[in-house]
Amino acid sequence: MVRSFFMSTQTIPFSSGIARVVSLAELQDCDAWKNAFATKSKDHRFYEIVEATIEPRFDYHYLIFEDNAGTIRGIQPIFFVQQNLVEGIPALKRSVNAVRQIFPRFLTMRLLMTGCVAGEGHLGACAPEDEAWIAEALASVLKIFARQKKASLVVFKDFSARYRAPLKSLLANGFTRVPSMPMTKLRLGYTDFENYLESLSKATRKNLRRKFRKAAKAAPIDLEVVSEKFIRCIFKCTSDRR
């Protein structure tokens, strides 16, 4: 059980506790932040990288959910985006852009989205049994926060079917479930690389072997296993150059 030590000035009370709106910088010394997505393939570090690298279009925030005893039950990443309502309609691009010279937000909508900018969404509960509690808290808090920030729509972005049980409370709070594009998987049912080659056509195998011979004549490619500290250093160096 994690006690809160935040003194955020922006808080949103709800029936079972309180939500604090904080920035990523305020989460750096918070153990609950490291626990919230610890069981996911993309843990808290992925959200940090996303915010550091995908900046211009999105306004990032984080909701810390505390129960009435002051215990942090979860941390949920959220973000705002000004959605272009005519995205993907080339025929309207020129005329809409002309109007936007005068009215920049013409045919756009401000959305408050829960989840991850790059990838499927997850509930940031500190314990799996708290997912339903977090969902109910989000149902109350997001509508209030959306009104405060003048967002027209609240969206749970790309949450998989496994979350239907904990998210079912949303249906009783004005939300509607809309199918989205499914996440894709590629099954690699091969015993080894040679087994994979056998599944390809003769022409493709020949082409690959030609490329392998060419690569073998080039300078060697080194593979090295390094620590997370080294990766973070490289990331900082490259992001500072942007």
C-alpha positions in Angstrom: 0.0 0.0 0.0 1.5 3.3 -1.1 0.8 6.6 0.7 0.6 9.8 -1.2 3.2 12.5 -0.7 1.9 14.9 -3.5 0.8 18.4 -2.8 -0.7 19.1 -6.2 -2.9 22.2 -6.3 -5.2 20.6 -8.9 -7.3 17.9 -7.3 -10.7 16.3 -8.4 -12.6 14.6 -5.6 -15.0 11.6 -6.3 -17.0 9.4 -4.1 -14.2 6.9 -3.3 -11.3 9.2 -3.0 -9.5 12.0 -4.8 -7.6 12.4 -8.1 -4.5 14.5 -8.4 -3.5 15.9 -11.8 0.3 15.9 -12.1 3.1 16.2 -14.6 5.6 13.5 -15.5 8.3 15.3 -13.7 6.3 15.0 -10.4 6.2 11.2 -10.8 9.9 10.6 -11.0 10.3 9.7 -7.3 6.9 8.0 -7.0 7.1 4.2 -6.4 3.5 3.8 -7.5 4.4 5.1 -10.9 6.9 2.3 -11.4 4.4 -0.3 -10.1 1.4 0.8 -12.1 2.5 -0.8 -15.4 5.1 -3.2 -14.0 3.3 -6.3 -15.4 2.8 -4.9 -18.9 5.2 -5.3 -21.8 5.5 -1.5 -22.0 6.0 -0.2 -18.4 6.3 3.3 -17.1 9.5 3.9 -19.0 7.7 3.6 -22.3 5.3 6.4 -21.3 8.2 8.5 -20.4 9.9 8.0 -23.8 6.6 8.7 -25.6 6.2 12.0 -23.8 9.8 13.0 -24.4 9.7 12.2 -28.2 6.1 12.7 -29.4 5.5 16.3 -28.2 3.9 18.8 -30.6 0.4 17.5 -31.0 -0.3 16.2 -27.5 -0.8 17.7 -24.0 0.2 15.1 -21.4 -1.1 14.7 -17.9 -1.2 12.0 -15.3 -4.0 11.2 -12.8 -3.0 9.8 -9.4 -5.9 8.1 -7.8 -6.0 7.9 -4.0 -8.7 6.3 -1.9 -10.3 7.9 1.2 -7.4 6.5 3.3 -4.8 8.4 1.3 -3.5 5.2 -0.4 -2.5 5.5 -4.1 -4.5 2.8 -6.0 -3.3 3.7 -9.5 -1.8 6.2 -11.9 -3.4 6.8 -15.3 -1.8 8.5 -18.2 -4.1 10.8 -20.2 -3.6 13.4 -22.9 -5.4 16.0 -24.9 -5.3 16.2 -28.7 -6.9 18.6 -31.2 -8.3 16.1 -33.6 -8.6 17.0 -37.3 -12.1 15.9 -38.3 -11.3 15.8 -42.0 -8.1 13.9 -41.7 -7.8 11.5 -44.6 -10.1 13.4 -46.9 -7.8 14.9 -49.5 -10.6 16.5 -51.5 -11.4 18.9 -48.6 -7.8 19.7 -47.6 -7.4 22.9 -49.7 -10.7 24.5 -48.8 -10.5 23.6 -45.1 -6.9 24.9 -44.9 -8.1 28.2 -46.4 -10.7 28.6 -43.8 -8.2 27.7 -41.1 -6.1 30.7 -42.0 -8.8 32.7 -40.3 -10.3 30.1 -37.9 -7.4 27.7 -36.9 -9.7 25.2 -35.2 -12.2 24.9 -38.0 -13.5 21.3 -38.2 -11.3 20.1 -35.3 -12.3 18.7 -31.9 -10.4 18.8 -28.6 -10.3 15.2 -27.2 -9.4 14.0 -23.8 -7.9 10.5 -24.3 -7.0 7.8 -21.7 -4.3 5.4 -22.5 -1.1 5.6 -24.6 -0.4 7.9 -27.5 1.6 5.1 -29.2 0.0 1.7 -28.6 -2.9 0.0 -26.9 -4.3 1.4 -23.6 -4.0 -0.1 -20.2 -5.4 0.7 -16.8 -2.7 1.9 -14.5 -3.8 0.1 -11.3 -1.1 -0.6 -8.8 -2.8 -4.0 -8.1 -4.8 -6.1 -10.6 -7.7 -6.3 -8.3 -8.0 -2.5 -8.3 -8.7 -2.2 -12.1 -12.5 -2.0 -11.6 -12.0 0.6 -8.9 -9.8 2.7 -11.2 -12.3 2.4 -14.0 -15.1 3.7 -11.8 -12.9 6.6 -10.6 -12.0 7.5 -14.2 -15.7 7.5 -15.2 -16.3 10.2 -12.6 -13.1 12.2 -12.9 -12.6 12.4 -16.6 -15.9 14.1 -17.3 -15.1 16.8 -14.7 -11.6 17.3 -16.1 -12.8 17.3 -19.7 -15.3 20.2 -18.8 -12.5 22.1 -17.0 -10.2 21.8 -20.1 -13.0 22.4 -22.6 -12.7 19.0 -24.3 -15.6 17.9 -26.3 -15.2 14.1 -26.1 -13.6 11.6 -23.6 -12.0 8.6 -25.3 -10.6 5.4 -23.8 -8.0 4.7 -26.6 -7.5 1.2 -27.8 -8.3 -0.8 -24.7 -8.4 -4.5 -25.6 -11.3 -6.9 -25.0 -9.7 -8.2 -21.8 -10.7 -4.9 -20.1 -14.4 -5.3 -20.8 -15.1 -6.6 -17.3 -13.4 -3.8 -15.3 -14.6 -1.2 -17.8 -18.2 -2.3 -17.8 -19.1 0.5 -15.2 -18.4 3.0 -18.0 -21.6 2.0 -19.8 -23.7 3.2 -16.9 -21.9 6.5 -16.9 -22.6 7.7 -20.4 -19.9 6.0 -22.3 -20.4 3.8 -25.4 -18.1 1.0 -26.5 -17.0 1.4 -30.1 -14.9 -1.3 -31.9 -11.5 -0.1 -33.0 -8.8 -1.6 -35.2 -7.5 -4.8 -33.5 -3.9 -5.1 -32.5 -2.1 -7.5 -34.8 0.1 -10.5 -34.1 2.5 -12.4 -36.3 2.9 -16.0 -35.3 6.4 -17.3 -35.8 5.8 -21.1 -35.7 9.2 -22.1 -36.8 11.8 -24.3 -35.1 14.7 -22.3 -36.4 15.7 -19.9 -39.2 16.3 -22.8 -41.6 12.8 -24.0 -41.0 11.5 -20.5 -41.8 13.5 -20.5 -45.1 11.8 -23.8 -46.0 8.4 -22.1 -45.9 9.5 -19.5 -48.5 9.4 -19.8 -52.2 12.5 -21.0 -54.1 13.0 -17.5 -55.6 12.8 -15.8 -52.2 15.2 -18.2 -50.6 17.7 -17.6 -53.5 17.3 -13.9 -53.1 17.9 -14.0 -49.3 21.0 -16.2 -49.7 22.4 -13.8 -52.2 21.9 -10.9 -49.8 23.5 -12.9 -47.0 26.6 -13.6 -49.1 26.8 -9.8 -49.8 26.4 -8.9 -46.2 29.1 -11.4 -45.2 31.6 -9.5 -47.4 30.9 -6.2 -45.7 32.2 -4.9 -42.3 31.1 -7.1 -39.4 28.0 -6.1 -37.4 28.6 -6.2 -33.7 25.9 -7.0 -31.2 26.3 -6.0 -27.6 24.1 -6.4 -24.6 24.2 -3.2 -22.5 22.5 -1.8 -19.4 19.4 0.4 -19.2 21.6 3.2 -18.0 23.6 3.1 -21.2 20.3 3.2 -23.3 19.0 6.1 -21.3 22.3 8.0 -22.0 22.0 7.3 -25.8 18.3 8.4 -25.7 19.2 11.6 -24.0 22.0 12.4 -26.4 19.8 11.8 -29.5 16.7 13.7 -28.0 18.8 16.7 -27.1 19.8 17.1 -30.8 16.2 17.5 -31.9 
